[in-house]
Amino acid sequence: MRLGIFNMGTGVSDPGSLRRIAAAAESAGLESLWCGEHVVLPKPRVAPSPADPEHHFLHPSVVLGYLAACTETLKLGTGIVLIAQRNPLVLAKEFASVDAVSNGRAILGIGAGYLEPEFDAIGAPFRERGRRTDEAIDAMRALWNEADPSFSGEFWQFSGIDAHPRPTDPGGVPIHVGGHSEAALRRAAERGQGWYGWMQDPEQTADYVRRLTELSEQIGRSEALGDLEITITPPARLTADAVEQYAEAGAHRLVSLATPTERSMLHAVEHLGSLLA
């Protein structure tokens, strides 16, 4: 089982703390570091906002670029970027850049988003977020992979342009789709190299893996995407038994959610390392 830790730049934003946590994670044998994204948060806080408006959220490409310079082997992922709020060409450039400075270690976890006040503040249409997410994935892949990139969709169109550097992997930066709705699961099966499940226990994980397998078979999943990689953030502190249960459920990676302080995250890294020993 591959193990990672969440909250890099999400709550913990001090560069010294980030560097020390990253160094400890690499030394402990962890596989990956993960961050999340919210451009703005409603003030005062209203449901379903995940955090108080004062909570720190470093921009994902900035924190992952910094972590790339602090590490040699750790994969660097987002869980998740709110792709429906983004211009896909700008996002493609950001993560091709993270991929370049990390020598191919980037993982782009994406989701349609769920916080309507954030969409309103940014000026992104909340009701169109699902269609925009699907189209943005296709547009990014066109820019990353085509010799002469072009795209004609409902929301974005381009031709006669190019962007380099291209990502290291032939298919582009791996895209892992987050979300538990039927639309998100279908999106992962149709377009993702992976699926990210948030706060799922082993039994829930097994159910989602079964559904993803069914969907992949129904749609005739593209061989170019390969096997769907399953990443889970558990709702509880991991134990050796739990790791085994998640493996049996079909998970490939567990990303532990630690309290966002340097001390707590260093303790979490030490504990995760003990599970790998």
C-alpha positions as a Markdown table, in Angstrom:
| # | Residue | x | y | z |
|---|---|---|---|---|
| 1 | Met | 0.0 | 0.0 | 0.0 |
| 2 | Arg | 1.2 | 3.5 | -0.9 |
| 3 | Leu | 0.8 | 6.0 | 1.9 |
| 4 | Gly | 0.6 | 9.8 | 1.7 |
| 5 | Ile | -0.4 | 12.7 | 3.9 |
| 6 | Phe | -2.9 | 15.6 | 3.3 |
| 7 | Asn | -2.9 | 19.2 | 4.4 |
| 8 | Met | 0.3 | 20.5 | 2.8 |
| 9 | Gly | -0.4 | 24.2 | 2.4 |
| 10 | Thr | -4.0 | 23.6 | 3.6 |
| 11 | Gly | -3.8 | 25.1 | 7.1 |
| 12 | Val | 0.0 | 24.6 | 7.3 |
| 13 | Ser | 1.5 | 27.4 | 5.1 |
| 14 | Asp | 4.8 | 28.3 | 6.7 |
| 15 | Pro | 7.6 | 27.4 | 4.3 |
| 16 | Gly | 9.8 | 26.1 | 7.1 |
| 17 | Ser | 7.1 | 23.8 | 8.4 |
| 18 | Leu | 6.3 | 22.5 | 4.9 |
| 19 | Arg | 9.9 | 21.8 | 4.3 |
| 20 | Arg | 10.4 | 19.9 | 7.5 |
| 21 | Ile | 7.2 | 17.9 | 7.0 |
| 22 | Ala | 8.2 | 17.0 | 3.5 |
| 23 | Ala | 11.7 | 15.9 | 4.6 |
| 24 | Ala | 10.2 | 13.8 | 7.3 |
| 25 | Ala | 7.7 | 12.2 | 4.9 |
| 26 | Glu | 10.4 | 11.3 | 2.4 |
| 27 | Ser | 12.7 | 9.9 | 5.1 |
| 28 | Ala | 9.8 | 7.8 | 6.5 |
| 29 | Gly | 9.2 | 6.2 | 3.2 |
| 30 | Leu | 5.9 | 7.8 | 2.4 |
| 31 | Glu | 4.9 | 7.9 | -1.3 |
| 32 | Ser | 3.1 | 11.3 | -1.7 |
| 33 | Leu | 2.1 | 14.7 | -0.4 |
| 34 | Trp | -1.3 | 16.2 | -1.0 |
| 35 | Cys | -3.0 | 19.6 | -0.9 |
| 36 | Gly | -6.5 | 20.9 | -1.5 |
| 37 | Glu | -8.0 | 24.1 | -3.0 |
| 38 | His | -10.5 | 26.8 | -2.2 |
| 39 | Val | -9.8 | 30.2 | -3.8 |
| 40 | Val | -12.2 | 31.9 | -1.4 |
| 41 | Leu | -14.5 | 30.8 | 1.5 |
| 42 | Pro | -17.8 | 32.4 | 2.5 |
| 43 | Lys | -17.7 | 34.9 | 5.4 |
| 44 | Pro | -19.3 | 34.2 | 7.7 |
| 45 | Arg | -18.9 | 30.5 | 7.3 |
| 46 | Val | -22.0 | 28.7 | 6.0 |
| 47 | Ala | -22.7 | 25.0 | 5.3 |
| 48 | Pro | -21.3 | 23.2 | 3.4 |
| 49 | Ser | -18.0 | 25.2 | 3.6 |
| 50 | Pro | -15.2 | 23.0 | 4.9 |
| 51 | Ala | -13.4 | 25.6 | 6.9 |
| 52 | Asp | -13.5 | 29.1 | 8.5 |
| 53 | Pro | -12.8 | 31.9 | 6.1 |
| 54 | Glu | -9.5 | 32.6 | 7.9 |
| 55 | His | -8.2 | 29.1 | 7.1 |
| 56 | His | -5.0 | 29.1 | 5.0 |
| 57 | Phe | -5.2 | 27.6 | 1.5 |
| 58 | Leu | -2.0 | 28.1 | -0.5 |
| 59 | His | -2.6 | 27.9 | -4.3 |
| 60 | Pro | -1.9 | 24.3 | -5.3 |
| 61 | Ser | 0.6 | 24.9 | -8.0 |
| 62 | Val | 2.6 | 27.2 | -5.8 |
| 63 | Val | 2.8 | 24.8 | -2.8 |
| 64 | Leu | 3.5 | 21.8 | -5.0 |
| 65 | Gly | 6.2 | 23.6 | -6.9 |
| 66 | Tyr | 7.8 | 24.5 | -3.5 |
| 67 | Leu | 7.5 | 20.9 | -2.3 |
| 68 | Ala | 9.1 | 19.7 | -5.6 |
| 69 | Ala | 12.2 | 21.7 | -4.7 |
| 70 | Cys | 12.2 | 20.3 | -1.1 |
| 71 | Thr | 12.0 | 16.6 | -2.2 |
| 72 | Glu | 13.4 | 14.1 | -4.6 |
| 73 | Thr | 11.0 | 11.1 | -4.8 |
| 74 | Leu | 7.6 | 12.0 | -3.3 |
| 75 | Lys | 4.6 | 12.3 | -5.7 |
| 76 | Leu | 2.8 | 15.6 | -5.4 |
| 77 | Gly | -1.0 | 15.6 | -5.6 |
| 78 | Thr | -4.1 | 17.7 | -5.3 |
| 79 | Gly | -7.2 | 16.4 | -3.5 |
| 80 | Ile | -8.7 | 18.3 | -5.2 |
| 81 | Val | -8.5 | 21.2 | -7.6 |
| 82 | Leu | -11.9 | 22.8 | -8.4 |
| 83 | Ile | -11.6 | 22.5 | -12.2 |
| 84 | Ala | -15.0 | 23.9 | -13.0 |
| 85 | Gln | -13.8 | 27.3 | -11.7 |
| 86 | Arg | -10.7 | 27.3 | -13.9 |
| 87 | Asn | -9.7 | 28.0 | -17.4 |
| 88 | Pro | -8.4 | 24.6 | -18.6 |
| 89 | Leu | -5.5 | 26.1 | -20.6 |
| 90 | Val | -4.2 | 28.0 | -17.5 |
| 91 | Leu | -4.7 | 24.9 | -15.3 |
| 92 | Ala | -2.9 | 22.7 | -17.9 |
| 93 | Lys | 0.0 | 25.1 | -18.0 |
| 94 | Glu | 0.2 | 25.2 | -14.2 |
| 95 | Phe | 0.4 | 21.5 | -13.8 |
| 96 | Ala | 2.6 | 20.8 | -16.8 |
| 97 | Ser | 4.9 | 23.3 | -15.0 |
| 98 | Val | 4.6 | 21.4 | -11.6 |
| 99 | Asp | 5.3 | 18.2 | -13.5 |
| 100 | Ala | 8.4 | 19.7 | -15.1 |
| 101 | Val | 10.0 | 21.1 | -12.0 |
| 102 | Ser | 9.2 | 17.8 | -10.1 |
| 103 | Asn | 10.6 | 15.5 | -12.9 |
| 104 | Gly | 7.2 | 13.9 | -13.5 |
| 105 | Arg | 5.9 | 13.6 | -9.9 |
| 106 | Ala | 2.6 | 15.6 | -10.3 |
| 107 | Ile | -0.9 | 14.1 | -9.8 |
| 108 | Leu | -3.8 | 16.3 | -10.7 |
| 109 | Gly | -6.8 | 15.4 | -8.5 |
| 110 | Ile | -9.9 | 17.3 | -9.7 |
| 111 | Gly | -13.5 | 17.8 | -8.7 |
| 112 | Ala | -16.5 | 19.7 | -10.0 |
| 113 | Gly | -16.9 | 21.6 | -6.7 |
| 114 | Tyr | -19.8 | 22.1 | -4.4 |
| 115 | Leu | -19.6 | 25.5 | -2.7 |
| 116 | Glu | -21.9 | 27.8 | -4.5 |
| 117 | Pro | -20.8 | 31.1 | -2.8 |
| 118 | Glu | -17.3 | 30.4 | -4.1 |
| 119 | Phe | -18.5 | 30.0 | -7.6 |
| 120 | Asp | -20.6 | 33.2 | -7.4 |
| 121 | Ala | -17.6 | 35.2 | -6.1 |
| 122 | Ile | -15.3 | 33.9 | -8.9 |
| 123 | Gly | -18.0 | 34.4 | -11.6 |
| 124 | Ala | -18.1 | 30.7 | -12.6 |
| 125 | Pro | -21.6 | 29.2 | -13.3 |
| 126 | Phe | -22.5 | 26.8 | -10.5 |
| 127 | Arg | -25.2 | 25.0 | -12.5 |
| 128 | Glu | -22.9 | 24.1 | -15.3 |
| 129 | Arg | -20.0 | 22.8 | -13.2 |
| 130 | Gly | -20.5 | 19.1 | -14.3 |
| 131 | Arg | -20.4 | 19.8 | -18.0 |
| 132 | Arg | -17.5 | 22.3 | -17.6 |
| 133 | Thr | -15.5 | 19.7 | -15.7 |
| 134 | Asp | -15.9 | 17.1 | -18.4 |
| 135 | Glu | -15.0 | 19.6 | -21.1 |
| 136 | Ala | -12.0 | 21.0 | -19.2 |
| 137 | Ile | -10.5 | 17.5 | -18.8 |
| 138 | Asp | -10.8 | 16.9 | -22.6 |
| 139 | Ala | -9.4 | 20.4 | -23.4 |
| 140 | Met | -6.3 | 19.9 | -21.1 |
| 141 | Arg | -5.6 | 16.5 | -22.7 |
| 142 | Ala | -5.7 | 18.1 | -26.2 |
| 143 | Leu | -3.2 | 20.7 | -25.2 |
| 144 | Trp | -0.9 | 18.2 | -23.5 |
| 145 | Asn | -1.0 | 15.5 | -26.2 |
| 146 | Glu | -1.8 | 16.8 | -29.7 |
| 147 | Ala | 1.0 | 17.8 | -32.1 |
| 148 | Asp | -1.2 | 20.8 | -33.2 |
| 149 | Pro | -3.6 | 21.3 | -30.2 |
| 150 | Ser | -7.1 | 22.3 | -31.1 |
| 151 | Phe | -10.4 | 22.0 | -29.3 |
| 152 | Ser | -14.0 | 22.9 | -30.0 |
| 153 | Gly | -16.5 | 22.6 | -27.1 |
| 154 | Glu | -19.4 | 24.3 | -25.5 |
| 155 | Phe | -17.3 | 26.5 | -23.2 |
| 156 | Trp | -13.8 | 26.6 | -24.7 |
| 157 | Gln | -12.4 | 26.6 | -28.2 |
| 158 | Phe | -8.8 | 27.0 | -29.4 |
| 159 | Ser | -6.6 | 26.2 | -32.4 |
| 160 | Gly | -3.4 | 27.6 | -33.8 |
| 161 | Ile | -1.7 | 27.6 | -30.4 |
| 162 | Asp | 0.8 | 25.4 | -28.5 |
| 163 | Ala | 2.2 | 25.2 | -25.0 |
| 164 | His | 5.4 | 23.7 | -23.7 |
| 165 | Pro | 6.9 | 22.0 | -21.8 |
| 166 | Arg | 4.6 | 19.0 | -22.2 |
| 167 | Pro | 4.1 | 16.7 | -19.2 |
| 168 | Thr | 6.5 | 13.8 | -18.7 |
| 169 | Asp | 4.0 | 11.0 | -19.1 |
| 170 | Pro | 2.6 | 10.3 | -22.7 |
| 171 | Gly | -1.0 | 10.9 | -21.6 |
| 172 | Gly | -0.2 | 14.0 | -19.7 |
| 173 | Val | -0.3 | 14.7 | -15.9 |
| 174 | Pro | -2.4 | 11.8 | -14.4 |
| 175 | Ile | -5.9 | 13.1 | -13.6 |
| 176 | His | -7.7 | 11.6 | -10.6 |
| 177 | Val | -11.4 | 12.4 | -10.3 |
| 178 | Gly | -12.8 | 13.1 | -6.9 |
| 179 | Gly | -16.4 | 12.8 | -5.8 |
| 180 | His | -19.0 | 10.3 | -4.8 |
| 181 | Ser | -22.0 | 11.2 | -7.0 |
| 182 | Glu | -23.0 | 9.0 | -10.0 |
| 183 | Ala | -21.7 | 11.7 | -12.3 |
| 184 | Ala | -18.3 | 11.8 | -10.6 |
| 185 | Leu | -17.9 | 8.0 | -10.7 |
| 186 | Arg | -18.8 | 7.9 | -14.4 |
| 187 | Arg | -16.4 | 10.8 | -15.0 |
| 188 | Ala | -13.6 | 8.8 | -13.3 |
| 189 | Ala | -14.4 | 5.7 | -15.3 |
| 190 | Glu | -14.6 | 7.6 | -18.6 |
| 191 | Arg | -11.9 | 10.2 | -18.2 |
| 192 | Gly | -9.7 | 9.6 | -15.2 |
| 193 | Gln | -6.5 | 7.7 | -14.5 |
| 194 | Gly | -7.7 | 7.5 | -10.9 |
| 195 | Trp | -10.5 | 8.1 | -8.4 |
| 196 | Tyr | -10.1 | 9.9 | -5.1 |
| 197 | Gly | -12.5 | 8.9 | -2.3 |
| 198 | Trp | -12.8 | 11.4 | 0.6 |
| 199 | Met | -13.5 | 10.1 | 4.2 |
| 200 | Gln | -14.3 | 6.6 | 3.1 |
| 201 | Asp | -14.0 | 3.5 | 5.4 |
| 202 | Pro | -13.0 | 0.1 | 3.9 |
| 203 | Glu | -16.6 | -1.1 | 3.4 |
| 204 | Gln | -17.5 | 2.1 | 1.6 |
| 205 | Thr | -14.4 | 1.9 | -0.5 |
| 206 | Ala | -15.2 | -1.6 | -1.6 |
| 207 | Asp | -18.7 | -0.5 | -2.6 |
| 208 | Tyr | -17.3 | 2.4 | -4.7 |
| 209 | Val | -14.6 | 0.2 | -6.3 |
| 210 | Arg | -17.4 | -2.3 | -7.3 |
| 211 | Arg | -19.4 | 0.5 | -8.9 |
| 212 | Leu | -16.4 | 2.0 | -10.7 |
| 213 | Thr | -15.5 | -1.5 | -12.1 |
| 214 | Glu | -19.1 | -1.9 | -13.3 |
| 215 | Leu | -19.1 | 1.6 | -15.0 |
| 216 | Ser | -15.7 | 0.9 | -16.6 |
| 217 | Glu | -17.0 | -2.3 | -18.1 |
| 218 | Gln | -20.3 | -0.7 | -19.2 |
| 219 | Ile | -18.6 | 2.2 | -21.1 |
| 220 | Gly | -15.7 | 0.1 | -22.4 |
| 221 | Arg | -13.0 | 2.0 | -20.6 |
| 222 | Ser | -10.2 | 3.3 | -22.8 |
| 223 | Glu | -7.0 | 1.2 | -22.7 |
| 224 | Ala | -5.0 | 4.4 | -23.0 |
| 225 | Leu | -6.1 | 5.4 | -19.5 |
| 226 | Gly | -5.0 | 2.1 | -18.0 |
| 227 | Asp | -6.2 | 0.6 | -14.8 |
| 228 | Leu | -8.1 | 3.0 | -12.5 |
| 229 | Glu | -6.0 | 3.9 | -9.5 |
| 230 | Ile | -7.9 | 4.2 | -6.2 |
| 231 | Thr | -6.9 | 6.8 | -3.7 |
| 232 | Ile | -8.7 | 7.1 | -0.3 |
| 233 | Thr | -8.5 | 9.5 | 2.6 |
| 234 | Pro | -9.7 | 7.5 | 5.6 |
| 235 | Pro | -12.0 | 9.0 | 8.3 |
| 236 | Ala | -9.9 | 7.6 | 11.1 |
| 237 | Arg | -6.3 | 7.1 | 12.2 |
| 238 | Leu | -4.8 | 4.2 | 10.2 |
| 239 | Thr | -3.8 | 0.9 | 11.8 |
| 240 | Ala | -2.0 | -2.0 | 10.2 |
| 241 | Asp | -5.3 | -3.9 | 10.2 |
| 242 | Ala | -7.1 | -1.0 | 8.5 |
| 243 | Val | -4.4 | -0.8 | 5.8 |
| 244 | Glu | -4.9 | -4.5 | 5.0 |
| 245 | Gln | -8.7 | -4.0 | 4.9 |
| 246 | Tyr | -8.4 | -1.1 | 2.5 |
| 247 | Ala | -6.1 | -3.2 | 0.3 |
| 248 | Glu | -8.7 | -5.9 | 0.2 |
| 249 | Ala | -11.3 | -3.3 | -0.7 |
| 250 | Gly | -9.3 | -2.4 | -3.8 |
| 251 | Ala | -7.5 | 0.8 | -2.7 |
| 252 | His | -4.0 | 1.5 | -4.0 |
| 253 | Arg | -3.1 | 4.5 | -2.0 |
| 254 | Leu | -4.2 | 6.0 | 1.4 |
| 255 | Val | -3.8 | 9.7 | 2.1 |
| 256 | Ser | -4.0 | 10.4 | 5.8 |
| 257 | Leu | -5.7 | 13.6 | 7.0 |
| 258 | Ala | -3.7 | 15.1 | 9.8 |
| 259 | Thr | -4.6 | 18.1 | 12.0 |
| 260 | Pro | -3.0 | 21.0 | 10.1 |
| 261 | Thr | -0.2 | 22.0 | 12.5 |
| 262 | Glu | 3.4 | 21.1 | 12.0 |
| 263 | Arg | 3.6 | 19.1 | 15.2 |
| 264 | Ser | 0.5 | 17.0 | 14.4 |
| 265 | Met | 1.6 | 16.4 | 10.9 |
| 266 | Leu | 5.1 | 15.3 | 11.9 |
| 267 | His | 3.5 | 12.9 | 14.4 |
| 268 | Ala | 1.2 | 11.6 | 11.6 |
| 269 | Val | 4.2 | 11.1 | 9.3 |
| 270 | Glu | 6.0 | 9.2 | 12.1 |
| 271 | His | 3.0 | 6.9 | 12.6 |
| 272 | Leu | 2.5 | 6.3 | 8.9 |
| 273 | Gly | 6.2 | 5.4 | 8.6 |
| 274 | Ser | 5.8 | 2.9 | 11.4 |
| 275 | Leu | 3.1 | 1.2 | 9.3 |
| 276 | Leu | 5.6 | 0.8 | 6.4 |
| 277 | Ala | 8.3 | -0.6 | 8.6 |
